[in-house]
Every structure is written in structure tokens, then in C-alpha cells.
Amino acid sequence: MLVYLIFMIGSRFIENGSVAIYEFLWACNQALLVGAFAMISQDSHLLRASIVLVSIDQLLWYVDLVGYAIKKKFMIGVAKYIIWP
């Protein structure tokens, strides 16, 4: 798993620079890696944890998008990057 992690971040770093490290910190990207490891190790609790992690993140996205549509302001900030120039 560590080799895959190094390869994934390394290839993205070569392609995009230091942004790759920031991108890896996103919950969805971490949940993909943790979910794959959970399925390989057949750990249902770890798989559930990765599902909960993504579902919380996605719920906060909806709160942000609805808040932006109504008040033109991101209430939480998880979706704020979509308006970056």
C-alpha cells in the first residue's frame, strides 16, 4: 500500500507540482485508498469508516452549494475552490 501511495503522489507531483500534495488531503482521495486497503484486508469497519468520511464530505458540499445559491457565500468552505480563477 505504501508503494502505491508513493507512486500515486509522486506521479501527480511530477505532473502538477506541489498541488498534488494538497489534492491528496481531500477526503475522497484518501477514502479511495483506505477503501481499497479495507477490501484487500477484508476489514468491514475500515470500509465503513471510509464510506462515512466521504458521505460527510459530500453532505458539506451540498450545504456549501445551497448556501452559495441563496446567499452567494460558501457556508462551510469545502466547495470554495470551484470559483477560484
N, C-alpha and C positions, 0 to 999 in steps of 0.2 A: 504494500500500500504506500509506503514511504517513497519507493522508487517512482510510482505513478504520480504521486503528489509533486515530487521534484521535477519530473518530466513535464507535467501539465503547467506548472507555474513557470518553469524555465522556457518552454516553447512560447508561452504567451508573453514572457518578459522580452524575449528576442524580437517578437513581432510588434509589441505595443509599448515597450519600455516599462517604467515603474508603475503604470496604471494597472498592470497585471496583478500586482500585489494587492492593490485596493479592490480589484474585482473579485479576488479570491475570498475576501472577507464578507462578501454578500452571502446571506443565509441560504439562498437557493444553490449556489455553487458548493457550499460546504455540505448541504444536505444530500446532494448527488453523490459525493464521495463517501459520506458516512452511510448513506443508504446502500450503496454497493458493498461496502465492507460488512454491513449488517446482514445482507443477504448471503454473502460468501461464508460468514461465520455463523449463520442461522441464529442470529440474536434478535428476537422479536421486539425486545424492549428498546434496543438501539434503533431499530427500524421505526418504531412508533415515535421515538424522540425526534428523528429526522423529519417525519411527517408533521408533527406538531410545530417544529421550528419553521417549516415552510408555510404552514397554514396561518400562523401568527403573522408572519411577514406579509403574506398575501392579503390578510384582513386589514392590516395597516395601510396597504396600498389603496384599497377601496376607500378607506376613511380619508386618505390624502386626496384622492381624485374627486370624491364628492365634495370635500371642503374647498378644493380649488375651483370646481364648477360653480359653487354657490358664492364663496367669499373671495375668490381669486387669491387664496392664500393656502399653502400646504399646512394642515393642522399638525401633522407629526413630522414630516420631512423625509420619509423614506422614498417618495417619488419625486423629490425636488430636482433631481438630476435630469429629468426629461425636458426641462425648459432651459437647460444650460445652452449657451450659444455654441 
